[in-house]
Amino acid sequence: MGLTERLTIPEEEFVYSGHTACGGCGGALAMRIALKALGPRTILVLPACCWAVIPGVLPATCLSVPVLSIGFAATGAAVSGIEASLKAQGIDDVTVVGWAGDGGTADIGIQSLSGAVERGHDFIYFCYDNEAYMNTGIQRSGATPSGAVTTTTPARKREEKKDMVEIMVAHHIPYAATASLAYPEDMIKKITRARSIKGPKYIHVLSPCPPGWRYPSEKTVEIARKAVMSRIFPLYSVEGGKYEIQRRNIKKIPVGDYLKMQGRFKLSEEDRAEIQKKVDENWESLLAKEGTA
Amino acid sequence: MRMILTGNYCAAHGAKLSRAKVVAAYPITPQTTIVEKIASMVATGEYDAQYVPVESEHSAMAACIAAEMAGSRAFTATSSHGLAYMHEMLHWASGQRVPVVMPVVNRAIGPPWNIWVEHTDALSQRDTGWMQIFCESNQELLDTVIMAYKIAEDRRVLLPAMINVDAFYLSHTLENVDVPDQDKVDSFLPPYSIPFKLDVDDPLGFGHLIMPDGWMELRWEIERSMVRARKVIEEVQTEFNEVFGRSYSSIEPYRCEGAERVVVGMGTMTSTAKDAIDALRRKGERVGLIKMRTFRPFPGDEIVQLLDREGIERVGVMDRSTSFGSDSPLYGEIKSALYGRSDVMINGYVIGLGGREIKVDDVASILKDLEVGERGRVKWWGLKIEGESGDEMKSEAKHGPD
């Protein structure tokens, strides 16, 4: 990586020290990177999720942008209300951001998110996806991948992970993308792009979770990178319905290399082969959507 | 200006005259024509507001809370199941101290489906930290929307307000209404301002985690504000009465002078009761009515003082709602207010649930029942089950199963 590329990450910090996230929290790192791209003229909505407690105990907060906490299901509705309120006041230089976990996005919050996107409000919605209800102690969500053990799927989850980006694309959303905290330049580029587009934008950030995924806390970035390299979490964007894959030329690794770093997966060789098959099929399908298959 | 308006159109005009800048609402019978009217006034440019057609009532209230936190006066309206669906966000509004104003067109909650009037929807939200006001007429509804913003946004209060109106009797019934001039409303109701907001130039975080050592004090603040609201409501009503030529107060006695027996009620049943009382007074009976406008904060002291001042001996509380397994809501509140301060006889009457008509004769028969009835009972009035009222149910419980 060249020096010029490294400098695309702004130095200013908007997440101060003293937050209460676990060591190695992918969600905390995702917020740190995202706010660097969003900047100080941002209003943040946080529903129930790990980030409801990460800012710290009142009256302290580690976030230096205004934040409205809201009920679990209501992120989409709250960003709609803020956007309408700012519009009513003629304020057009503030970015309204919803920031929810995978449960708050794919499960309980999907209705209000769907409504907000369908109505076309101008906001960016982030799902920091740690693939289970981690704040309440690792219960399965609609975004938990097949094969993962959680406290409510003690054998392992049998069902497939919901594809939120595709659900957003089905809303004719102007911009949707995946992002990884192992590729901060890509993430910042995508947020910057999203800010330049009017209307609803959706960014899905895979956020590894040391206690939930059962791996040592220093491995977060490595696991995030392996998710992209193995193509189980490909980096891509969909703008105006047009798909574009990023980092397509990085060295492909077997998905087993990603899975075996984590204690949450209870898999046989056969299971791993099955997951590899699905990853390959999904990649082909993504190439087809991009028009490069 | 005089206009012929339904209750629902009065609510819409109230929002417009109050210059609520964000309206987020979801349709539900019988509230629908409120949001239809607002959508149409916004579409024609007659009303300058952002209309957000949300996908649920839960989202309606969340959007209103967020809109007010971001600096705009907000309005919504709902009914029945919609109000129940909003429940979590009702707590969020009062806990976050946003002065949202919301008419609720009172309707029964199913199953089975029932779209007609009942107060159980609103009264089962009693403990959410909302002020609750009940209206008797369309005029009262329109005026109360305007007053409610002034009360709710008062720095001594900063709590949301729910304005309750009877389904169909008000929501869909036309009435000759005096619609106040915008200029007069503007000088009565100042522009929206609360002492905190989401502001990128002064960033604050709202609603994060709090530990038990701070929580009770925040709840105490809400309690204190609710108590202060009693005074603020009276102040604002008095000012409104002077400016607009009305006569509102939190409890409105009707022909209570020298009354031995009174009925107490909320909403349109009080109009019916007035007719019953006029007829009985013509016959020389010493009867009266106490119309309750405010249910939260509850004007218990005022009720006790009124009963005491007028020397009223027997009170029948008419509840268009029920609390299964205990006293009906309004009856329970008044009984509680009287405890240790008065020994008037008081009975509760559950009546008119799910849109069942409350007739002049029903009120008269309740007043008659008060002449002979024992004290401290809840009766279901007009129940179409042979030989059953609340009485029998109670004695069954007393004696236990066979």
Chai-1 contact restraints between the chains, C-beta under 6 A:
chainA,res_idxA,chainB,res_idxB,connection_type,confidence,min_distance_angstrom,max_distance_angstrom,comment,restraint_id
A,R41,B,V200,contact,1.0,0.0,6.0,A-B,restraint_1
A,I43,B,L198,contact,1.0,0.0,6.0,A-B,restraint_2
A,V53,B,L209,contact,1.0,0.0,6.0,A-B,restraint_3
A,P55,B,G205,contact,1.0,0.0,6.0,A-B,restraint_4
A,P55,B,H208,contact,1.0,0.0,6.0,A-B,restraint_5
A,V57,B,L209,contact,1.0,0.0,6.0,A-B,restraint_6
A,V57,B,M211,contact,1.0,0.0,6.0,A-B,restraint_7
A,L58,B,H208,contact,1.0,0.0,6.0,A-B,restraint_8
A,L58,B,I210,contact,1.0,0.0,6.0,A-B,restraint_9
A,T61,B,G205,contact,1.0,0.0,6.0,A-B,restraint_10
A,S64,B,P203,contact,1.0,0.0,6.0,A-B,restraint_11
A,V65,B,P203,contact,1.0,0.0,6.0,A-B,restraint_12
A,P66,B,L198,contact,1.0,0.0,6.0,A-B,restraint_13
A,P66,B,D199,contact,1.0,0.0,6.0,A-B,restraint_14
A,P66,B,P203,contact,1.0,0.0,6.0,A-B,restraint_15
A,P66,B,L204,contact,1.0,0.0,6.0,A-B,restraint_16
A,V67,B,G205,contact,1.0,0.0,6.0,A-B,restraint_17
A,L68,B,A66,contact,1.0,0.0,6.0,A-B,restraint_18
A,L68,B,M69,contact,1.0,0.0,6.0,A-B,restraint_19
A,L68,B,L198,contact,1.0,0.0,6.0,A-B,restraint_20
A,L68,B,F206,contact,1.0,0.0,6.0,A-B,restraint_21
A,S69,B,G207,contact,1.0,0.0,6.0,A-B,restraint_22
A,S69,B,H208,contact,1.0,0.0,6.0,A-B,restraint_23
A,I70,B,A62,contact,1.0,0.0,6.0,A-B,restraint_24
A,G71,B,E88,contact,1.0,0.0,6.0,A-B,restraint_25
A,G71,B,W92,contact,1.0,0.0,6.0,A-B,restraint_26
A,A74,B,A62,contact,1.0,0.0,6.0,A-B,restraint_27
A,A77,B,S59,contact,1.0,0.0,6.0,A-B,restraint_28
A,A77,B,A62,contact,1.0,0.0,6.0,A-B,restraint_29
A,A77,B,A63,contact,1.0,0.0,6.0,A-B,restraint_30
A,A78,B,A62,contact,1.0,0.0,6.0,A-B,restraint_31
A,A78,B,A66,contact,1.0,0.0,6.0,A-B,restraint_32
A,S80,B,V52,contact,1.0,0.0,6.0,A-B,restraint_33
A,S80,B,A63,contact,1.0,0.0,6.0,A-B,restraint_34
A,G81,B,A63,contact,1.0,0.0,6.0,A-B,restraint_35
A,G81,B,A66,contact,1.0,0.0,6.0,A-B,restraint_36
A,G81,B,A67,contact,1.0,0.0,6.0,A-B,restraint_37
A,I82,B,A66,contact,1.0,0.0,6.0,A-B,restraint_38
A,I82,B,A70,contact,1.0,0.0,6.0,A-B,restraint_39
A,A84,B,V22,contact,1.0,0.0,6.0,A-B,restraint_40
A,A84,B,Q50,contact,1.0,0.0,6.0,A-B,restraint_41
A,A84,B,V52,contact,1.0,0.0,6.0,A-B,restraint_42
A,A84,B,A67,contact,1.0,0.0,6.0,A-B,restraint_43
A,S85,B,V22,contact,1.0,0.0,6.0,A-B,restraint_44
A,S85,B,A67,contact,1.0,0.0,6.0,A-B,restraint_45
A,S85,B,A70,contact,1.0,0.0,6.0,A-B,restraint_46
A,S85,B,G71,contact,1.0,0.0,6.0,A-B,restraint_47
A,S85,B,S72,contact,1.0,0.0,6.0,A-B,restraint_48
A,L86,B,A70,contact,1.0,0.0,6.0,A-B,restraint_49
A,K87,B,Q50,contact,1.0,0.0,6.0,A-B,restraint_50
A,A88,B,K21,contact,1.0,0.0,6.0,A-B,restraint_51
A,A88,B,V22,contact,1.0,0.0,6.0,A-B,restraint_52
A,A88,B,Q50,contact,1.0,0.0,6.0,A-B,restraint_53
A,A88,B,S72,contact,1.0,0.0,6.0,A-B,restraint_54
A,Q89,B,G71,contact,1.0,0.0,6.0,A-B,restraint_55
A,V94,B,V200,contact,1.0,0.0,6.0,A-B,restraint_56
A,S112,B,S59,contact,1.0,0.0,6.0,A-B,restraint_57
A,G115,B,E55,contact,1.0,0.0,6.0,A-B,restraint_58
A,G115,B,S59,contact,1.0,0.0,6.0,A-B,restraint_59
